[in-house]
Amino acid sequence: MELDFHQNETIYVIDTSGLIMLESTFKPDNPVFKAIWEEIEDLISQGLFRTIDFVEDEINNYEGKQDFLKLWVKKWKRHFVVQTDAESINAAIPIINEEYSTGFFNARKQADGKEEADPYLIGYCKVHECVLITNEKKEAHNRIPAVSAKNQVTCINIYDFLLERGLRMERKK
């Protein structure tokens, strides 16, 4: 029997777009946003904020000038990045089959033979009953929020996450 130390606590799983949005909007070196990064890192330490290995690969394969996320993911990897287990991969297979021709997948990645993290994220969240954080548009039928909804996975954006966690900026009086 496996003990679940996080029973009744929300486990958040973030995708690549969510990480990029976090880093670009809430600059980690800006003291105004220090509480956001402290909250996330506390949650990581508790096992309540994570991502999967496919997202780590996407971050590590980024070829732009920004390297904060690569370094940050590497720093927190032990507690932050989980290996996608067989059960999650099996849950992703029907998603891949159903969404293959909907535009859900990045055509360039497919042409290059690269795996896409999105179906595995949804599969992982479905199997492990996690909340998926993404920055993708809720309105698009072929983006993570819509595909998550079809698969009974709760999906929120960064702002919803901040509200859930009670994080907000307050004016000094």
C-alpha positions as CSV (number, residue, x, y, z in Angstrom):
1,M,0.0,0.0,0.0
2,E,1.3,3.4,-1.0
3,L,0.8,6.2,1.5
4,D,-0.5,9.5,0.0
5,F,0.9,12.4,2.0
6,H,-0.9,14.9,-0.2
7,Q,-4.4,13.6,0.3
8,N,-6.9,16.5,-0.1
9,E,-4.2,18.9,-1.2
10,T,-4.2,20.1,-4.8
11,I,-1.2,19.1,-6.9
12,Y,-0.4,21.4,-9.7
13,V,1.3,20.4,-12.9
14,I,2.5,23.1,-15.2
15,D,3.1,23.0,-18.9
16,T,5.8,24.8,-20.9
17,S,3.6,27.8,-21.9
18,G,2.8,28.3,-18.2
19,L,6.4,28.3,-17.2
20,I,7.3,30.7,-20.0
21,M,4.4,33.0,-19.0
22,L,5.4,32.9,-15.3
23,E,9.0,33.8,-16.1
24,S,8.2,36.5,-18.6
25,T,5.4,38.2,-16.7
26,F,6.5,37.8,-13.1
27,K,10.3,38.4,-13.5
28,P,12.0,36.3,-10.8
29,D,14.6,39.0,-10.2
30,N,12.0,41.6,-9.5
31,P,11.3,42.0,-5.8
32,V,7.6,42.8,-6.5
33,F,7.1,39.2,-7.5
34,K,9.3,37.5,-4.9
35,A,6.2,36.0,-3.1
36,I,5.0,34.3,-6.2
37,W,8.4,32.5,-6.7
38,E,8.6,31.7,-3.0
39,E,5.1,30.2,-3.1
40,I,6.0,28.0,-6.1
41,E,9.3,26.9,-4.7
42,D,7.6,26.0,-1.3
43,L,5.0,24.0,-3.2
44,I,7.7,22.2,-5.2
45,S,9.4,21.3,-1.9
46,Q,6.1,19.9,-0.7
47,G,5.6,17.9,-3.9
48,L,2.5,20.0,-4.8
49,F,3.9,21.8,-7.9
50,R,5.5,19.8,-10.6
51,T,5.9,19.1,-14.3
52,I,6.7,16.0,-16.3
53,D,9.9,15.0,-18.1
54,F,8.4,15.9,-21.5
55,V,8.1,19.6,-20.4
56,E,11.7,19.5,-19.1
57,D,12.8,18.3,-22.6
58,E,10.9,21.2,-24.2
59,I,12.5,23.7,-21.9
60,N,16.0,22.2,-22.4
61,N,15.6,22.2,-26.2
62,Y,14.7,26.0,-26.3
63,E,17.3,27.7,-28.5
64,G,16.6,31.3,-27.6
65,K,18.8,33.7,-25.6
66,Q,16.8,33.3,-22.3
67,D,18.2,30.6,-20.1
68,F,16.5,31.3,-16.7
69,L,14.0,28.5,-17.1
70,K,16.6,26.0,-18.1
71,L,18.7,26.9,-15.0
72,W,15.7,27.0,-12.7
73,V,14.3,23.7,-13.8
74,K,17.7,22.1,-13.4
75,K,18.0,23.6,-9.9
76,W,14.6,22.2,-8.8
77,K,14.6,19.1,-10.9
78,R,14.8,16.5,-8.1
79,H,11.5,17.7,-6.6
80,F,9.9,19.4,-9.6
81,V,10.3,17.0,-12.6
82,V,8.5,13.6,-12.5
83,Q,9.0,10.8,-15.0
84,T,5.9,10.1,-17.0
85,D,4.8,6.7,-15.8
86,A,3.3,3.9,-17.9
87,E,-0.2,4.6,-16.7
88,S,0.0,8.2,-17.8
89,I,1.4,7.2,-21.2
90,N,-1.4,4.8,-21.6
91,A,-3.9,7.6,-20.7
92,A,-2.3,9.8,-23.4
93,I,-2.7,7.3,-26.2
94,P,-6.4,7.9,-26.8
95,I,-5.8,11.7,-26.6
96,I,-3.1,11.4,-29.2
97,N,-5.4,9.3,-31.4
98,E,-8.4,11.6,-31.0
99,E,-6.5,14.9,-31.4
100,Y,-4.0,13.8,-34.1
101,S,-5.7,15.7,-37.0
102,T,-7.3,18.6,-35.0
103,G,-4.2,20.9,-34.9
104,F,-3.5,20.0,-31.3
105,F,0.0,19.0,-32.3
106,N,2.8,21.3,-33.5
107,A,3.4,20.4,-37.1
108,R,7.0,21.4,-37.0
109,K,7.7,19.2,-34.0
110,Q,5.9,16.3,-35.7
111,A,8.0,16.8,-38.9
112,D,11.2,16.8,-36.8
113,G,10.0,13.6,-35.0
114,K,9.9,15.3,-31.6
115,E,7.5,14.3,-28.9
116,E,4.9,16.8,-27.8
117,A,4.4,17.2,-24.0
118,D,0.7,18.1,-24.1
119,P,-1.1,14.7,-24.4
120,Y,1.2,13.3,-21.7
121,L,0.5,16.2,-19.4
122,I,-3.2,15.7,-19.7
123,G,-2.7,11.9,-19.3
124,Y,-0.6,12.4,-16.2
125,C,-3.1,14.9,-14.7
126,K,-6.0,12.5,-15.4
127,V,-4.3,9.5,-13.8
128,H,-3.0,11.4,-10.8
129,E,-5.9,13.8,-10.4
130,C,-3.8,16.9,-10.7
131,V,-4.7,20.4,-11.8
132,L,-3.0,21.4,-15.0
133,I,-1.7,25.0,-15.4
134,T,-1.3,26.4,-18.9
135,N,-1.2,29.7,-20.6
136,E,-3.0,28.4,-23.7
137,K,-6.3,30.0,-24.8
138,K,-9.4,28.5,-23.3
139,E,-11.5,29.3,-26.3
140,A,-9.6,27.2,-28.9
141,H,-11.0,23.7,-29.4
142,N,-7.6,22.3,-30.1
143,R,-5.6,23.7,-27.2
144,I,-4.8,22.2,-23.8
145,P,-7.8,23.7,-21.9
146,A,-10.4,22.2,-24.3
147,V,-8.7,18.9,-24.6
148,S,-8.3,18.7,-20.8
149,A,-12.0,19.4,-20.4
150,K,-12.9,16.6,-22.8
151,N,-10.8,14.3,-20.7
152,Q,-12.2,15.4,-17.3
153,V,-8.9,17.2,-16.3
154,T,-9.1,20.5,-14.4
155,C,-7.2,23.1,-16.3
156,I,-6.4,26.6,-15.0
157,N,-4.2,29.5,-16.1
158,I,-1.5,31.3,-14.1
159,Y,-3.9,34.0,-12.8
160,D,-6.3,31.3,-11.6
161,F,-3.4,29.6,-9.8
162,L,-2.4,32.9,-8.1
163,L,-6.0,33.5,-7.0
164,E,-6.3,29.9,-5.7
165,R,-3.1,30.4,-3.7
166,G,-4.2,33.7,-2.3
167,L,-1.3,35.6,-3.9
168,R,-1.9,39.2,-4.8
169,M,-0.1,42.5,-4.8
170,E,-1.2,45.0,-2.1
171,R,-0.7,48.7,-2.0
172,K,1.4,50.1,0.8
173,K,-0.7,52.7,2.8
